[in-house]
Amino acid sequence: MLKLAKLILILILFLAIVSTRAYALSMGTVAKNDYIRISPDESAKFTVLFWNAESNNYKVGINVKELPEGWTVLIEPNNFILNSSIGKEYVNLPYGTVKALPIDIILKPPKNIEPGKYDIVLSAGAELPSNGIKLSQERLFKFTVEVENPLFFKETQKQDVSHTNENKNLSREVISFEKENVNPNYFYLIVVLIVILVSFLIYKYS
């Protein structure tokens, strides 16, 4: 009778995990530029690429985390559905080429802005609605706008080359990281193994 109760308990645990599936998100992102010099009467434009190599749709929202006083930010769109079939650009990943959706961020300084460097931080959050465990993923983006003195702007309007190269290295790191997270079944497999271990311990020591 005791063994039968153990088997029933194990069966209940097994049915619980096969009926509830957990997904791991693998939203890909990379900023095409994160630094720019502008004159006081100009706007700064940054572009972030978003991609999804999986078959599931992600709900993505972009929000402002840090913004200097008086600055205006325009993100269009700031909420969208990300899947593998949308995108105007392409990203070459170690496992193939995927479509990427470019999102432009426009930043406009206030009037009478003082020359100097200003940092803006945005967050992009993705959610995967499902009947199982709902996971979310967040990425932070830091952009730097250097407002030049109008008298010297023409001589320094080109972006810093070393900073651009640094951003390219960051892009390669992000792409490599995405390859490790492309399979959404890893978390599910871990849950299965844990339940099997717990079931074995219950059966053996109860």
Secondary structure, 3 states (H helix, E strand, C coil): CHHHHHHHHHHHHHHHHHHCCCCCCCCEEEECCCEEEECCCCCEEEEEEEECCCCCCEEEEEEEEECCCCCEEEEECCEEEECCCCCCEEEEECCEEEEEEEEEEEEECCCCCCCEEEEEEEEEEEECCCCCCCCEEEEEEEEEEEECCCCCHHHCCCCCHHHHHHHHHHHHHHHHHHHHCCCCCHHHHHHHHHHHHHHHHHHHHC
